[in-house]
Amino acid sequence: MADEQITTIGGCYVCKRTFTFTPASVMKVMIDPETGLPPGVTVWGAFREPTPEATARSVERPICPDCVARAERLGEFAQPPPPSFDTWRSGRP
């Protein structure tokens, strides 16, 4: 009974669907409530060093497993493995 974890109902930050999750094991992302973005991300999608104030006021928001899987598939699509080439062989034995 001690190793049983309590589940929680909450909304996914990405797709806004309600799902059940275990708070200790769900994927979370830090969000600055003032901007609605992760600290250090601009509205144009560029990355910069987050300010200490933005980091201090950021809160963790859960991400559902479906959105995590979609992000992983997008990452695989956006960064395919490098092409492999056969070794070149000269005409001599």
N, C-alpha and C positions, 0 to 999 in steps of 0.2 A: 504494500500500500504506500510505503514511503517513496518508492521510485516511480509512482504514477504521477504524471504531469497534468496540470489543469489546462484545459483548452479555453481559448478566448474567441469571441466573435468580433470581427472588425472588418474594416473596409480596406481594400487594396489601394495604395496611393496612385498606381498607374491607371488601372481600368475602373476603379471605383466600385467593383463588385464586393459584396459581403462574403466572407469566407471564414471558416474556423481554422485556428492555428494554435500551436503551442508557442508562447512568447519566447521561450529559450531557444527554439530551433527554426523560427521563421526568418527568411531573408528580410533585412531591414535596410533602409537608406536614410541618411541624415538629410533633413530638409530645413532650410531657413524659412520660418513662417512669414518673414517680411517680404521675401521675393518669391516664395513657392518653388525654389530651385535648390539643388544641393549647394552647400557653401563652396565658393570658388568657381562656380559656373555662371557665365554671363547670360543675358537674354538671347544673345546670338549663338550660344552654344560653345563659346570659347572657354578655355580653362585659364584660371589665374590663381594666385596664392590667396586663400580665404583670409579675411580679416579676423582678428581675435574676437570681435564682437559678433560676427556672423557665426563663427564656430560655437560661441558660448550660448547663443539663443537657438541654435538648431535642435530639432527634436527628431527622434527615430520614427519612421513610418513603415508599416509592414508592406511587403510585396507578395502577391499570391503566387503559388507555384506555376500557374499557367503563364503569367507574365515573365517569370524567371526563365522558363523554358523558351518562350518567344525571344527573349533577349539573347539567350545562348545560341539559338538558331541564327539570329541576325548577325551575331559575332562571327559565327562560322562562315556565313555567306559573305560578309564584308571583308574577311581576311582568309581567303582560301589558301591552302598549302601551296608553296612554291612549285612551279612546274619541274618535273624530273625529265632529264634528257638521257638517252642511251649513250653509252660510251662510243666514241668515234673510233672506228677501226680503219687502219690503213689497208691498202690492197696487198701488202706483203705479209707472208706468214710469220 
